[in-house]
């Protein structure tokens, strides 16, 4: 390729994607498995009395929408995308540590302050898919919503990585539409109330900002590591 010619963003992304593929796949799978182990342990056996979260005016604006369940579940695909677009082991380890610290902060809150969403006046038998979700993920571990936290953390990181590749605005917009859809679905499926979501947003934004700033100070995010094609 001639000097000075810009490599298309999608070719850059495609070249980075297979790098350290085994580490990315195993690391993401193990991380999710360990997280769920700790999450469900705290959910089933809270150490302190559980606080039921309040319903505010914002909750009244969002109706129950069982059709958003697929968007809710898509989080586990979404959170796997940012690490897939990291090029080096250093970046992968840094990202993993940042995500782990973020989730650990939420789990510590769950341990010392167990919370639950209030019971919704809905006959779940009419919505078997959502009912199955609630049988697996009960009403506890509500605030902050780690579903929201990890979606926002992933969305901010993915935005920066896509910009590093030089992705066009429409690609950046798809990222944020997906992220916002996941956040919205946590309330539309009645898995969380607005206070949980706002707390999760705050934790996700702060964690992403601090982790990206740390990487920028280390000279990682600020440098475009374009692979040779």
Secondary structure as UniProt FT lines:
FT   TURN            3..4
FT   HELIX           9..17
FT   TURN            18..20
FT   HELIX           21..44
FT   STRAND          51..52
FT   HELIX           57..61
FT   HELIX           66..68
FT   HELIX           69..73
FT   HELIX           75..84
FT   HELIX           89..112
FT   STRAND          115..116
FT   HELIX           124..126
FT   HELIX           128..136
FT   HELIX           146..165
FT   HELIX           169..188
FT   TURN            189..190
FT   HELIX           194..217
FT   TURN            218..219
FT   TURN            221..222
//
